[in-house]
Amino acid sequence: MHTTDDLRRALAEAAPPQSTRLTFADVKRAAHRRRHRTFLAGVAVALTPVLAAGGAIALSPAEPGPSPTPDARSTVTPRVLTSAPVSAYPPDPSFPVHAENMVATGLRFGDHEELVLWLDDMVNGVRGGLYDASNGRLRPMSWSGLPTKGFGLIGELDDRHGGILDYGVVGGDGVRVTVAAGGKTADATTAPVPGLAGRTMFWSRRGGVMAGTTAEPNPAVPDAVFTAYGSNGSKLAQSDPSLIQRADTIVNRDDNTKPIGEQMRTGITLPGGGELVLYFDGDEHTALLHAGSRDAGGAVTALKVLTWVSRPPTDPGGFYLGRFTVDGAGVTACIYVGSAARVEMGGEGGGQRGSAAWTAYPRLHVAWVQGVKGSPSAVAYDAAGQVVAATDFR
């Protein structure tokens, strides 16, 4: 374990003798290493395209095949869910959904969940989700927007019973929507958007061709065509294939994810009790780095997704993922990938620190430090204690 002074001495040793003001640029030149400084400007935004890499899932026909008709063929009054308290899982304040604001479609997903819709906000519009009434778990999916005319984005997902579920919003009140797919045409179920005039939400269960995921090299083009009609029977709008997008990529990843490598115990006690641990989970393509709280019995509660890495990780030999923080604990962490045997973080006021190699890919190290004021620094050492890379994250 090194102190901040130790780190400064290491930097001084790596700097050329003629240097009058030690900088990390000196260290970089001395170490002859390349570093990448890709900063994370909002983890949630960065994760969106990555999580779209979820793969296909196996179907288990447990219901009659779609016709491609929805379960109901007429305009319905929204049925709200009141059987259990609704909560995001894991708890996330960015998804504050209340039961009275959700419309239950009656369309089943998997063994225990139901497709539900709600007005999320006036910017993103109606959002889809999967609700499990037995435990109140809600898994949010994509938004459909709030078009004043025509169709917004149409979410599409595999219901895991041999059918395809669709949901979306079309401009207008009392609009009838049909869906043509697989050589058949049927009415979708429609309902007013709760608390908002001039918009109609719709949903259906059908057969046909489902849109491929963005992870596929040649994704399938969906064959569904949605058509909206006014109360007088006039044709108002028809959907374009580009409006149909997969809504289940995050869900598929969620259901297929598994722990990757061992937990990294930091020895740092969190304000709410428990030890801060860092760990990866994911699939064969992507791994997410999580911060969690480990109790005395070894159970871990997820706190925050910090960032992601590809599998195998990009290996430039440097601090390529910038830095990120664990809110509430005053902990700053970073990732290094390369030949170093040890990585340490420091900075003004820095206290408890440490690092660990990822057992699933030992060239990747996660380092952390608590209580740094301002910008932190990080240094990577080889087995002989020589500096091989350093950064000030600027």
C-alpha positions in Angstrom: 0.0 0.0 0.0 1.4 3.4 -1.0 0.7 6.8 0.3 0.2 9.9 -1.8 3.8 10.8 -1.1 4.9 7.4 -2.4 3.0 8.0 -5.6 4.7 11.4 -6.0 8.1 9.8 -5.5 7.3 7.2 -8.1 6.4 10.0 -10.5 9.6 11.8 -9.7 11.7 8.7 -10.4 10.0 8.3 -13.7 10.5 11.9 -14.8 13.6 13.0 -16.7 16.3 14.6 -14.5 16.1 18.0 -16.2 12.5 18.4 -15.4 11.9 21.4 -13.1 8.1 20.8 -12.8 7.0 17.2 -12.6 4.1 16.4 -14.8 2.3 13.3 -15.9 3.4 14.1 -19.4 7.0 13.4 -18.2 5.9 10.1 -16.7 4.3 9.1 -20.0 7.4 9.9 -21.9 9.6 8.0 -19.5 7.3 4.9 -19.5 7.0 5.0 -23.3 3.4 3.9 -23.0 0.3 4.9 -24.8 -2.8 5.7 -22.8 -6.4 6.3 -23.8 -8.5 8.8 -22.0 -12.0 8.0 -23.0 -14.1 9.7 -20.3 -17.6 8.4 -19.3 -19.9 11.4 -20.0 -22.9 9.7 -18.5 -22.9 6.0 -17.9 -26.6 5.6 -18.7 -26.1 7.1 -22.2 -23.0 5.0 -22.9 -24.7 1.8 -21.9 -27.7 2.1 -24.3 -26.1 0.9 -27.5 -24.0 -1.7 -25.7 -27.0 -3.3 -24.0 -28.6 -3.6 -27.4 -26.3 -6.5 -28.0 -28.6 -9.0 -26.3 -28.9 -12.2 -28.2 -31.8 -14.3 -29.3 -33.7 -16.5 -26.9 -35.2 -19.9 -27.1 -39.0 -20.2 -27.5 -41.1 -22.6 -25.5 -44.6 -22.7 -27.0 -46.9 -22.7 -24.0 -49.8 -20.9 -25.5 -51.8 -21.2 -28.7 -49.9 -19.6 -31.6 -50.7 -16.0 -32.6 -53.1 -15.5 -35.4 -51.6 -12.6 -35.6 -54.4 -11.2 -33.6 -54.2 -9.4 -30.3 -56.0 -10.9 -27.4 -58.8 -8.3 -27.7 -59.9 -6.5 -30.9 -61.7 -3.4 -29.7 -61.0 -0.2 -27.9 -60.8 -0.8 -24.2 -60.9 1.2 -21.0 -57.4 1.0 -19.4 -57.2 -1.6 -16.7 -54.9 -0.4 -14.0 -52.8 -2.6 -11.7 -53.6 -2.6 -8.0 -52.8 -6.1 -7.0 -49.3 -5.3 -5.7 -47.2 -2.2 -5.1 -45.1 -1.3 -8.1 -41.4 -0.9 -7.7 -38.4 -0.8 -10.0 -36.0 -3.7 -9.5 -33.4 -3.0 -8.4 -34.7 0.2 -6.9 -34.0 3.1 -9.2 -35.4 6.6 -8.7 -35.4 7.3 -12.4 -38.4 5.0 -12.8 -41.0 6.2 -10.4 -44.1 4.4 -11.7 -47.3 4.2 -9.8 -49.9 1.5 -10.3 -52.7 3.9 -11.0 -50.7 5.3 -14.0 -50.1 1.9 -15.7 -52.2 0.2 -18.2 -52.3 -3.6 -18.2 -52.5 -5.1 -21.7 -53.3 -8.6 -20.6 -50.4 -9.9 -22.8 -48.3 -12.4 -21.1 -44.5 -12.4 -21.3 -42.7 -15.5 -20.1 -44.1 -17.3 -17.0 -45.0 -14.5 -14.7 -44.8 -11.1 -16.4 -47.3 -9.0 -18.2 -46.8 -6.2 -20.8 -47.8 -2.8 -19.2 -47.8 0.7 -20.6 -47.6 4.1 -18.9 -47.1 7.8 -19.8 -43.5 8.3 -18.6 -43.2 12.0 -19.4 -44.1 14.6 -22.0 -40.7 14.3 -23.7 -40.3 10.5 -24.1 -44.0 9.6 -24.1 -45.5 6.2 -23.4 -43.1 3.6 -22.1 -43.4 -0.2 -22.1 -42.5 -2.5 -19.2 -42.8 -6.0 -17.9 -44.7 -6.3 -14.6 -44.8 -9.2 -12.2 -47.8 -8.9 -10.0 -46.5 -11.6 -7.6 -43.7 -9.3 -6.3 -44.3 -5.9 -7.8 -41.2 -6.1 -10.0 -41.3 -3.8 -13.0 -38.7 -4.0 -15.8 -38.9 -0.8 -18.0 -38.3 -1.0 -21.7 -38.3 1.5 -24.6 -40.4 4.6 -25.2 -42.8 5.3 -28.1 -43.0 9.0 -28.1 -46.1 11.2 -28.3 -46.8 11.9 -32.0 -49.6 14.4 -32.8 -50.2 12.5 -36.0 -49.1 9.3 -37.4 -47.1 6.6 -35.5 -44.3 7.0 -33.0 -41.7 4.3 -32.4 -43.2 0.8 -32.1 -41.7 -1.5 -29.6 -41.4 -5.2 -30.5 -40.5 -8.2 -28.3 -40.5 -12.0 -28.2 -43.2 -13.1 -25.7 -41.4 -16.4 -25.1 -44.5 -18.3 -26.0 -44.1 -18.3 -29.8 -45.6 -14.9 -30.4 -44.5 -11.3 -31.0 -45.8 -8.4 -28.8 -46.0 -4.9 -30.2 -46.9 -1.6 -28.5 -46.9 2.0 -29.6 -48.7 5.3 -29.8 -50.5 7.0 -32.7 -51.8 10.5 -32.9 -55.5 11.1 -32.5 -58.4 10.2 -30.3 -60.6 7.1 -30.9 -58.2 5.8 -33.5 -58.6 2.2 -34.8 -55.3 0.4 -35.5 -54.8 -2.8 -37.6 -51.7 -4.9 -37.9 -50.9 -6.9 -41.0 -48.2 -9.6 -40.6 -47.5 -13.1 -41.7 -50.2 -12.9 -44.3 -52.9 -12.0 -41.8 -54.5 -8.8 -40.7 -56.2 -8.1 -37.4 -57.2 -5.2 -35.1 -54.8 -4.2 -32.4 -56.2 -3.3 -29.0 -56.3 0.4 -28.3 -56.8 2.7 -25.3 -56.5 6.4 -24.6 -53.2 7.5 -23.1 -54.1 8.1 -19.5 -54.5 11.8 -18.7 -53.6 13.0 -22.2 -56.0 13.8 -25.0 -55.2 13.4 -28.7 -53.1 10.3 -28.4 -54.0 6.6 -28.6 -51.9 3.7 -27.4 -52.1 0.3 -29.0 -50.8 -3.2 -28.5 -51.0 -6.6 -30.2 -49.8 -10.2 -30.1 -49.2 -11.7 -33.5 -47.1 -13.9 -35.7 -44.8 -13.0 -38.6 -41.2 -11.8 -38.8 -39.7 -10.0 -35.8 -37.1 -7.3 -36.2 -33.5 -8.4 -35.6 -31.3 -6.9 -32.9 -28.6 -4.3 -33.6 -26.0 -6.9 -32.6 -26.8 -9.1 -35.6 -24.7 -8.5 -38.7 -27.7 -8.8 -41.0 -30.8 -8.1 -38.7 -34.1 -9.3 -40.0 -36.6 -6.7 -41.3 -40.0 -6.9 -39.6 -42.9 -7.7 -41.8 -45.6 -6.0 -39.7 -47.5 -3.0 -41.1 -49.6 -0.9 -38.8 -52.4 1.2 -40.2 -54.5 3.8 -38.3 -58.1 4.7 -39.1 -60.2 7.6 -37.9 -63.7 7.2 -36.4 -65.2 7.7 -39.8 -63.1 4.9 -41.3 -60.7 7.2 -43.1 -57.1 6.1 -43.3 -54.9 8.4 -41.1 -51.5 6.8 -41.3 -49.4 3.8 -42.0 -46.2 2.7 -40.2 -42.8 2.4 -41.8 -40.5 -0.6 -41.0 -37.9 1.8 -39.6 -40.3 2.7 -36.8 -40.3 -0.8 -35.5 -37.5 -1.6 -33.0 -36.7 -4.3 -30.5 -37.7 -3.4 -27.0 -36.4 -6.6 -25.3 -32.7 -6.3 -25.7 -32.1 -5.1 -22.2 -34.6 -7.7 -20.9 -32.8 -10.5 -22.8 -29.4 -9.5 -21.4 -31.0 -9.2 -17.9 -32.3 -12.8 -18.1 -29.1 -14.2 -19.5 -26.5 -12.4 -17.5 -24.3 -14.2 -14.9 -21.5 -13.3 -12.6 -18.1 -13.1 -14.3 -15.0 -13.5 -12.1 -14.8 -13.0 -8.4 -15.9 -10.0 -6.3 -13.4 -7.3 -5.5 -13.6 -6.4 -1.8 -12.5 -2.9 -1.1 -12.5 -2.9 2.8 -14.4 0.4 2.6 -17.5 0.7 4.9 -20.4 2.4 3.2 -22.5 5.1 5.0 -25.5 2.7 5.2 -23.4 -0.1 6.5 -21.9 -3.0 4.6 -18.6 -3.2 2.7 -18.2 -1.7 -0.8 -17.6 -4.5 -3.3 -17.0 -4.2 -7.1 -17.9 -7.0 -9.4 -18.7 -7.8 -13.0 -21.6 -9.6 -14.6 -22.7 -10.0 -18.2 -22.8 -12.4 -21.1 -20.3 -13.6 -23.7 -20.2 -10.1 -25.4 -20.3 -7.5 -22.6 -19.6 -7.2 -18.9 -20.9 -4.6 -16.6 -18.9 -3.3 -13.6 -21.2 -2.9 -10.5 -20.8 -1.3 -7.1 -22.5 -3.3 -4.4 -22.9 -3.5 -0.6 -21.8 -6.7 1.0 -23.3 -7.5 4.4 -21.8 -9.6 7.2 -23.3 -12.7 5.8 -21.8 -12.2 2.4 -25.0 -11.2 0.6 -24.5 -8.4 -1.9 -27.0 -5.6 -2.7 -26.5 -3.9 -6.1 -26.0 -0.1 -5.8 -24.9 1.2 -9.1 -23.7 0.2 -12.6 -20.3 2.0 -13.0 -19.4 1.2 -16.6 -19.0 -1.6 -19.1 -16.3 -3.5 -20.9 -16.3 -5.6 -24.0 -15.4 -9.3 -23.8 -12.5 -9.7 -24.2 -11.7 -6.2 -23.0 -9.9 -3.7 -25.2 -6.3 -4.0 -24.2 -4.4 -0.8 -25.0 -2.0 -0.9 -22.1 -3.3 2.1 -20.2 -6.1 3.8 -18.3 -8.6 3.7 -21.1 -12.0 4.0 -19.3 -11.4 7.3 -17.4 -12.9 7.3 -13.9 -16.2 7.0 -12.2 -17.6 7.5 -8.7 -19.7 5.6 -6.2 -22.1 8.2 -4.9 -22.5 8.6 -1.1 -19.3 6.7 -0.3 -16.8 9.3 -1.7 -15.0 6.6 -3.7 -13.5 7.2 -7.1 -12.5 4.2 -9.2 -10.9 3.5 -12.6 -10.0 0.7 -14.9 -6.6 -0.2 -16.3 -5.8 -2.9 -18.9 -2.3 -3.9 -19.6 0.8 -5.7 -18.3 1.0 -4.0 -14.9 1.2 -6.1 -11.8 -0.4 -3.4 -9.5 -2.4 -0.2 -9.9 -2.8 2.6 -7.4 -4.9 5.7 -7.3 -4.1 8.9 -5.3 -4.9 12.5 -5.1 -5.3 15.4 -2.6 -6.8 14.2 0.6 -7.0 10.6 -0.6 -7.5 8.0 2.1 -8.3 4.3 1.9 -7.3 2.9 -1.5 -6.7 -0.4 -3.2 -6.9 -2.4 -6.5 -7.6 -5.8 -7.7 -7.1 -7.8 -10.9 -10.3 -9.2 -12.5 -10.0 -13.0 -12.2 -11.8 -13.5 -15.5 -9.2 -11.3 -17.3 -6.1 -10.7 -15.0 -4.7 -7.9 -17.3 -7.7 -5.8 -16.2 -7.3 -4.0 -12.9 -9.9 -2.0 -11.0 -8.4 0.6 -8.7 -10.1 2.8 -6.1 -9.5 5.6 -3.6 -11.7 7.3 -1.1 -12.0 10.9 -0.2 -10.0 12.6 -3.0 -10.5 16.3 -3.4 -10.5 17.4 -7.0 -9.0 15.3 -9.7 -7.4 12.0 -8.8 -4.3 10.4 -10.3 -3.4 6.8 -11.0 -0.1 4.9 -11.5 0.5 1.4 -12.8 3.6 -0.6 -11.7 5.2 -3.7 -13.1 6.3 -6.6 -10.9 9.6 -4.9 -10.2 7.9 -1.8 -9.0 8.7 0.3 -12.1 6.1 2.7 -13.5 4.6 1.5 -16.7 1.7 3.9 -17.1 0.2 7.0 -15.3 -2.6 9.4 -15.7 -4.1 12.5 -14.1 -7.4 11.9 -16.0 -7.2 15.4 -17.6 
